[in-house]
Amino acid sequence: MNEITNDAYNKYDQVPFIVDNIISYLINNDDQIWKLLYYTDADAWKSTKANLTKDQKGALVYDGLKTETDCRVFSDLGQDQTWDIEASILRIAIARIIPNNYVVGNISIVFQSYNHYKISTLSNHTNRAISIIQRLLYLLNGTEIEGGLGRLYFDRRANSTSDGTIIGAIPYKGFQVVMCNNIM
């Protein structure tokens, strides 16, 4: 008889590092999202805007110590104070952990892009929050993220929590998507 030992069970050791690994991937593999977060004018999307350095991108990531309003990327969905500045915010957090069996689990990760309503429309007539979300889907859908996260997907047939929806209320409205992965 095959006995399943404690060592065979998934310990989900990677879970605390998932969001940080995604943020690191974005820092190293994209410039457009960071320009949309950093620059508040309607031309933030244009190639004439300077790309941010890795240090500038890193400075936009909240680390629990910086002043929140100086940051644009957060690894949770909460906010302890109301903002009144014209800014764009990206929140990335684990939404659900579903064990498919004792070895494989499914992690749902929510991506929220909020904008102050005064900077939501870009000069190319697109919405800043939707542009950030579309860029996240472009970069991450089907991408293998290092550090044990695995391949992210936006696929409702594979996981019913994959979806997109409008979020927030004026002055900060936005859009969110939920992407998933299988973790072993």
N, C-alpha and C positions, 0 to 999 in steps of 0.2 A: 504494500500500500504506500502511495506517495503522500508524504506528510508535508504540508506547507509550513515552512519555518517563519519565524518573525522577520528574518532577513529578506524574505521574498516580497514583503509588503512595501508598497511605495511610501516613502517617508516625506515626500513633498519638500525636500531640502531646498529646492530652487525657489520656492514661493516668495521668500522675503526679497529676492533679488530680481524678480521678473520686471518690475516697473523700471528699476535703475538700468537694467540691460536694454530695455526698449529705448529709454532716453539716451543712453550711450550710443546705440545704433543710429538714432536720429542726429545726434551731434556729429557723428563721423560720416554720415551718408546723405545729408541733405542740407541745402541752404535756403530753399524757398520758404519752408515753414518758419524758420528762424527770422527771416526778413519780415514775414507777415506778423510775427509776434513782437518784433523789436521796433519796427518803423510804424508810426501811427497815421501817417498820411495816406491818401488814396492811391498813391503811386508805389506803395510798399512792394508790390508784386513785380515791378519792372526790373529788367536786367541792369539798368543804370544805377540801381541801389547797390551799395557795396555789400558783399557777403560778410557775414560775421566770422570772426576767428573762433577757434574752438574755445578759447578762454572767454570770449564774449558770450558764446552760447552757454557755456557752463555757468556763467554769472547770472543767467536768467533762470536757472533751476533752483527752486527753493530747497534749502538744506536744513530747515528747522531753526536756523540762527539768524538769517538775513531778515531784513524788513520785508514783509510780504509784498508790499506794493512795488518793490524794486524788482520783483521776480515775475516770470510769465509762465513757468512750467512747474506743475505741482504733482506730487505722487499720491494724492488723495482727492476725495470729492468734496471735502468740507472747506468752509471758509469762516473764520471766526469774527470777521468784521466786514461791514459794507464798504465797498470801494466807490469812490465817485470820480476816479481818474479815467481818462479816455485811454483804455488799454485793451489788449487782446490776451486771453488766458487759455492755456492748454492744461487740462487735468487728465492724468492717466492713472487708473487704479484697478485693482482686482475686484471684480463684481461678484463672481461665484466660483466655487470649487465643487465640482461634481465628480464623485468617484464612479467610474464606469465598472470597475472591478477592483480587486485588491492590488493590481499592478498599474493600471492605466487610469488616469483621471483627466478631467476636462476643466480647463481654466477659462473663464470669461473675463475679458479685460475691456473696460470701458474707456473710451477716449472722448473727452468733452472739450469743445472749443467754444469759448464765450468771447463776445466783443461788446464794448460799450457801443450803444446805438449810434453815436456820432461818428464812429470810425468803421461802421460795419460794411458800407458800400465802397468798393474799390473803383478806381478810374476806368477799369475795363468792364464795369457794370456787373460785377460778380459780388457775391457776399463773402466777406473775409472768413467767417466761421466755416462756411461750406467749402471754401477753397482750401483751408487747412485740413478739414476732414477728408476731402478728395485726395489731397497729397498724402495723407497718412495711409489711405487705402492703396494708393499707387505704390508707396514704398513698402508697406508691410504685408499686404495680402499675398500669401504664398511664400513669404520670406522666412527663412530659418534664422532665428535669433540665437546668438551664442549664449553660453552660460546655462544651458539646460532647459531653456524655454521651449525650444522646438519651433515648428512651423506655425505661424499665425494664419488664420483664415477667416474670411467673411463669407460664410456659407450656411444658410438657414437649414439646408438639408442635413448638414453634418452636425449642427447644433442649433436648436430652436431659439437660443438667446441671441444669436447674431441678428442685429437689426440696426436701424438708424432712426432718429427722431429729433424733433425740435425740443429745446430745453430753455429754461430760464424765463425771465420777464424783464421788461425795460426797467432800468437802463442796460442790464446785461442779458442779452439773449444769445442763443447759439444753437449748436447741433451736436449730437453725440452718436457714436457708433459703438457697437459691442462686437469685438473680434474674439476668436476662441483659438484654443490649441489643445492638443493631447499631450499630456506630460507623463513620463514614466520614471 
